[in-house]
Amino acid sequence: MQKVLWMMITIVQIALAASAHGAEVDAKATHACESSEQWKINLTQKANWVKRFDTFLTKQESPWLAFSEAIQLKKISNLMKNGEFEADFSEYWVGRVFYELELYPLAYTFFSSSQENSKFPEIKKASTDCLAEVYKKIPDWNASMGLSLSVDNADLQAGLLEVQKRNYSTAINLLKHFLDTPVVVGIATQTEYRDIANLLLGRSLYSVGRFTEATDAFQKIDKRSNLQIDAMNDLAWSYLLSERYAEALGIALQLRSGSLKNTFAPESVMIAAMVLNETCSYPDAVRMIQSFVHDYEHTFEWLIADHSKLNPYQEIIAGLANQSSTPIKIRTEWMKGASFMVRQTEINLLIQNSRKISLMPAKIKSFQQDLALKNAGILKTLIRDLKIANLKTTIEPEMAQRLLSAKKEIRRMIRFNQASKIMMVVVKKYDQSIPREKTKLVAKINHDLMQKNKEMLTLLKAVRENVDLVEVEVYNGASREMVRIESNQKKAAAAPSFETKLAWNWGRFPASDIDRAEIWEDEMGAMKANIVNHCQ
């Protein structure tokens, strides 16, 4: 028995001595932080930790146990002459464990450190790819408007910058390349990023007068997207400037009906009035202009009032319970904005993390008990077999291997018990920071939404001025039409009066029925309204 124990100790000592010389590294990683992640690590000396990491990646080993293995790798690296790779990889491994546990802020900390400090390109690359995955979970942490930092969206980010510079032709080429490039994985396959690209592409095409192509881009945006209201508004403008009046009016009326009537889209009323004016439906155009005041008067009065002490975030929460005094058009505009959506996603994540951390002590204790019972069973069987072996003159190789395996398992359990204390210290410290981080996020949301109020007020004022100009055009057109009709009827005994027979029966729809006009979707997906051009 003693001979076997000495043999095991000698083996461990030899293994540590061999690893203490360090090793040349040949490492290759693919699909970091994805379900298909793989590492090919070739060292001049055999390293058992590589196999254990692969076991973790294939989900055959608990993240709790993997954390203790990563900590052990860090300790071993300190004993090696050239243990830089092992030290850097242990940090990546810890980040990978927290990513698997969905504690993304903690994973972000370790991946950022690996990306910045590691001397090994493959670890840097894997950390960068993992940060891209973290940014998908917490877009607010990426300065590039929530777009993950990876090669497959370089065209999208470059296109965004060109749009901001108003280099629309260059932006069009970049965005089309992003949308047309066939990809198997990456953000180009994700609807939200394609929606961003299509909106930017449509606006760029609109800006250079390619209205037909712009309408195609706007129509490709997912109808469930938060960008849909902006896309419909831009689509209506494209139809109007293409003189596709039925489609323009259909989109404008759709934005004023159903649940969409609660959204902030003042330009839709102006577009509808312009369409009706262009088709000489003057009475309907006048009623549409009057409806602008009806639809946005309360919103305008709220925006010009002093709300410096308002907490928009609390107003959104209260609105979900129908207890907010803020106009619903403003609240829906707040809620669909990237500032609220991105940061609320992070707030939700923080809340979920806090709940997970509160359950971790019980889960760790349960895992410790399972591990102890497993090892107790192994030892019980081993002791029984050793008693039988004592009757023999020699120890079988199979028995020696079992003794070595048992010792390794016991050591792993001890390492886990020690590492679990370290993990709890780390996550509890993070948990204590969550309330403070939530407060910061709410402050950011409130700041951005107050700025959004100014933007909405500016837009409303601009639309009101344009609506006034459209109204002048409508009355000028109506006056010319009245003169024309009176001229045609000058031989009649009694000319019809403006108020009774002529004026309020001109349009395609009876008075006050413009909002109930028939709208349908054609075979190309365009919304159309049943409108007749009365200008001939």
N, C-alpha and C positions, 0 to 999 in steps of 0.2 A: 504494500500500500504506500509506504513512504517512498519507495523507488519510483512509483508512478507519479506521485505528487512532485518529486524533485525533477522528474522528466518534464512535467508540464511547465514548471517554473522556468526550467532551462530553455524550453521552446519559446516562451514569451519573451525572455531576456534576449535571446538570439534575434527574434523578430524585431524588437525595439532597437537593438544594436544595428541591425541591417538598415532599418528605416532612418536611423540617425545620420546616415551619409547623404540623405536627400536623393533626388532622382530627376533626370531629365524628363520634360513633360511634352507629350503630344496629345493635345486635347481638341475635340471638335464637338460643338453643340448645335442642335437643330430644334426649332420650334420651342424656344424657351418659354416657360410658364404657360404652355398649352398642354392639352391632354396627351399630345403626341411627342412631348419633349424627350429627346434622347441625347446622351453624352457618350462619346467614345474617348476614353482616357487611357493612354498607354504610358506606363511608368517603367523605368528600368528595373525597379524592385516591385515585387508583388505587394499590392495594397488592398486589404480586405474592405476598406471603407468605400471603395469604388462600387463593389458589389452591393453593399448596404444602401448606397445612394440610389442605385438602379432599382433596388427592391422598394424603396420609398416612392420613386417615380411611378412605378407600376401599381401603387396603392396596395402593396402586399404587406406594408409595414405602417403602423400608426404614426401620424405626425408627432405625437408625444415622444415616442421612442426615437424617431428621426432627429428630434431636437437634441436629445442627449448624445446621439452619435456625432452630430455636428460640433457640439461642445467638446467631445472627446477628441475629435480631429484637430480642433484648435489647440488643445493641450499637447497632443503629440507633435504638432508642428513646432511648438516651442522647444522641443527636445532635439529637433533635427538641425543639422548644419545648414541645409538648404531647403527649408520647409516653407518657402514663400508661397508656392502654389497651394499647398495644403491649408495654410493660414487664410489665403484669399478665398479659397473655395469654401472653407467652413463658414465664412461670412455670407457668401451667396447661398449656401445650404440653409442657414438660419432664416434668411429672407424668404427662401422657397417654402420653408415650413410655415411661416406666418401667412404667406400667400395662400397656401393650401387650407389654412384655418380661417381664411377670409378676413384676417386682420390686416387689411390693406395698408393702413397708415404705418404700421410697424414694418411690414414688408417693404414699403417705400423707403424707409430709413436705411435698411440694410442694403437694398439694391442700389440706392444712391451712393452709399459709401463704397460699395464694390465698383461701381462705374467710375467713380472719381479716383479711387486709391489703388485699385488692382494694377499690377504690372503685367498681367497676362491678357492679351487681346481677346481671347475667347471668353474669358470671364467678364470682361468689359462689355463685349457684344451681347452676351446672354443677359447681363444686368440691364443693358439698354432696352432689349426686347421685353424684359419683364416690366420695366418702367412704363413701356408703351401699353402693356396690358393693365397696369395699375391706373394709368391715365384714362383708360376706357371706363374704369369703375369710378374714378374721381376726376372728371375732366377739368375741374377748377384748378387743379394743381399744375396744369400745363398752360403756359402763357399763350400758346398758339390757339386761342379760342376753343379749347377743348379737343383739338385734333391731336391724336396720338403721334408721338415722334417715331416714325419708322419710314423705311424706304418706300413702301407701297403707297404712301399718300404725299410724296414730295410734290407731285403735280398739283394736288389740291391746295396745299399750303402756298405754293408759288402762285397759283391762280388767284388765291385770295389776296395776296400782296399786290398783284398786278391790277386787280379790280380797285383796290384802295388807291393805287396810283393813277387810275383811270386809263390804263393802257389796255383797253378792252380787246383789241385784236389779239394781243399776246395772251391775255387771260382766256379767250375763247379757245385757242389752240391747246393750252395747258389743261383746261377743264375737260375738253373733249377727249384728250388723251387719257386722262384719269378715268373717265366714264367708259371709254371704249376698250381699254386694255383688259384682256381676259385674265382673271386671277382666280386661283383656287381658294386661297385664304387671304386674310387681310381686311382692312377696313373698307376697301372698295366693294366688298360683298355686303356691307352692312347698310341697311336702308337709310339710317339717319345721316350717314356721311354722303351717300348718293343724293339725298334730298338737298343737302347744303350745296353740293356741286351743281345740281340742276338749277337751283335758285340763282346761284351766282352766274351760271352760264346763260340762263334766260335773261337776266338783267343786263349782262354784257351784250348779248345779241340785240336786245331792245335799244340799248344806248347807241348802237351803230346802225339802227334803222332796219334790222333784219327781223321784222315782226313775226313773220310766219314761223321762222325757226325758233323764235323766242316762245311762241305759244306751245310748240312741241315740248320744249324743255320744261315749262311750267306745268304742263299736264302730266309729266312723269313723276311729279312729287307725290308721295304717298298721301292719300286722303286722310290718314290718321295722324299725320305729322303736325307738330306745332307750327311748322312753316306754311301750312296749307292756307291760312288766311292771307298771309303776305303773297303767296303764290297766286291765289284767286284774284287779289287786287291787281297784281301786275299783269295777270292774264287778261283781265277786263280792259286794261289800258292798251295792251297789244292788239286785242280785237278791235277796239275803237279806232286806233290809228291805222288798222288794216281795212277799215270801213266794213267790218263784219259786225254790223249793228245788232243783229239778232243775238249773236253769241255774247257780245259785250253787255247787252241789257240782261240777258239770262244770268250771267255771272253776278252782275250788280244786284239784281233782285234776289238771287239766292243768298247773298250776304246779308239781306234784310229779312230773311224768313227763317222759320224753325229755330233751332238752337243758335244758329249763326247770328241772329239778330242781337244776341247779347255780347257779341264781339265788337271790338273797336275798329271800325272800317269806314271812316267818314268819307273817304274818296269814292266809295261805291255809289253813294247818293249823287255825287257830282258827276260821275261817269254816266249814270242812268239819265240824269237831266240833260247832259250833252248829247247822248244818243237820241233822246226824244226831240231835242231841238234840231238835230241834224236830219231827222226824218219828218220834220214839220208837224210833230204831234205836240203843239204848243200848250194846250190846256194840261196835258199830262206832265209836260216838263215843268209847268208852274206848280202843279201839285207836288211833284217830286222835290222841287226846291223848298216848298213849304214843309215837306216831311223832314228835311234836314234839320230845321229848327226844332221840330217835334222830337226827333230821335236823339239829338245831341245837346239840347238846351241844358238839361240837368247836369250832364257830364261837363259841359263848358263852365257852368256856374261853380261846380265843385272844384274844377282845376284852377280857377282864378282866385279862389278863396285861400286864406292862409292855413296851410297844413304843416307848418314847420315842426310842430310837436307830435305829428302823426307817426304811428308805428305801422307801416304798410304790412309788415309780416303778420302782425297780430290781426290786422284787418282781413287778410287772406284766410287765416285760420278761422276767424269769426264768420267769414262769408260761407265757409263750408258747412257751418251750422245755421245758415240764414240769419245771422245776428249782426251783420255788418251794415253800416250806414253809407259806405262808399258805393257809388254807382257800379253796377255789375259790369258795364263795359270797361271800366277802368280795372276792376279786379281780374277780369279774364285776360286783359292785356298784360297785367303784371304776371299772371300765372303762366302764360305761354312763353314768356321771355326766357332767354338762356340764363340770365343772372339768377332768376328764382329756381329754374328747373335744375341747373347744375349744382347749385349750392344746397338745395333741398335734398338732392340725391346724396350729397355728402352728410348732411344732417341725419338722414335716415340710416346711413351706414354707421355713423357714430352711435346712434341709438341701438342698432343691432349689435354692434361690437360690445357695447356696455352690457347688454343682456348675455352675450356669449361669455364674457369674462366672469360675470357673476356665477355662471354654471361651471366654469372650468375647475375650481377646487374639487367639486363632487365628481367630475369626470376623471380627473387625474387620480383621485383616491380610488375610484372604481377600477381604473386601469392598473393601478398598483396592486390591488387585491387580485385581479385576474392574473397578473404576471407572477405574483407570489404563489398562487395556487398552481399555476402551470409548472413553476420551478419545484414546488413541493412534490408534485406528482413525479417529476423527473428524478428527484433525489430519492424519493421513496423506492422507486423501482431500482435505481442504481445501488442503493444500500443493500437491498435484498440480493441483487446479483453479486455484489461484492462479498457478501457473506458466503455465498456459494463458491466464489472464486478463491477465497482464502483456503479452501480445502485442496486447491490445486497448487502445484509447485511453481507454475509460471502464469503471468498475466497475458491474456489473449490481446492481440492488437486492437480488436474491435472494442474490448473493454477499456483500453487505454484511450481510444478515440472518444468514447462516451464520457469518460472522466474529463477530458479536455473540453468537450462541448458543454458539459454541465458547468464547469468553472467559468467558461465564457458567458453562459447565460446568467449565472449569478452576478458576474461582474457587470453585465449589461443592466441588470436590475438595480444594482447599487448606483451605477452611473445615472440611470433614469431617476432614481429617488433624489440624487443630488441635483441633477439638471432641472427637475421639475420645480425645485425651489427657486432656481435662477429665473426660469420662465415666469413664475408667478410674480416675482419682483418686477420683471420687465413689464408684464401686462397690467399689473396694478398701478404702476407709475403712469402708464399710458391711460388707464381708466380714469385716474385722477385729473388728467388734462382734458378729458372729453367735455365737461360742462363749460370750461373756458373756451374751447374751440367752437362749441355751438354758439356761444355768445358772439364770438368774432364773426361767424358766418352770418348770423342774423343781422349784425351791424352792417356787413357788406351788402346784404340783400336790401336793407332799408335805404342805404346810401344810393344804390343803383336804381331802386324804384322811385325815389324822390327825383332823381335825374330823369327817369322815364316820364314822370309827370310833366316836366318841363317840355320834353320832346312831344308829348301828346298835345299839350296846349299850343305849342308852335304849329303843329300840323293842323289842328282845328282852326286856328286863326287863318292859316294859309288857305285852307279849303273854303272857309267862309268868304274870304275875299274873292276867290275864284268863282264860288257859287253866285256871288253878287254880279260878277261880270257875265256869267252864263245867263242870269236872270235878265240883264239888260239885252243880251242877244235874243233871248226868247221873246221879249216884248217887242223888240224891233221886228223880228220875223213875223210875229202875230199881227203887228200893225200892217205890214206889207200884205199879208194874207187877207186881212179884212178888207183892205182897199181893193185887192184883186177880185174878191167875191162880190163886193158891192158893185164893182164895175161891171161884172158879168150879169148882175141882176138889176142894173139900173133901169131896164125897161119894165120891170115888174111894178105892179100897182103899189105894193107896200114892201119895202126892203126889210129883211129880217134884222132884228136888233142883235147887238153883240152878246148881251147877257142871256137872251132867251133861246134863240134858235141856232145861232152860229157858234159862239165861242166854246161852250162846254160840251159839244158833241163832235169835236173835230177828231180826236184821237182814236186809236184802235180800240181803246177800252172805255167803257162808260165812266163818268165822273167817280172818283175815289176808288176805282177798281184796279188801278195800276199795280198795286201790291199783290193782287190775286191773279195776275196775268199767268197764262199757261206757260210753263217752262218744261222743257224736256231735254234729254241727252241724246245727241245724234250718234251715228255709228263710230265716229272718231273720238267720242268721249267729251265733246264740247256741249256746254249748257246753252240752250237757245231759248229765246222768248218769241212768242207769236206777235210780231210787229210788222206793220205795213208802212212803207215810205210814202208819205202824203205830199212829197215835194213835186211830183210830176204833174 
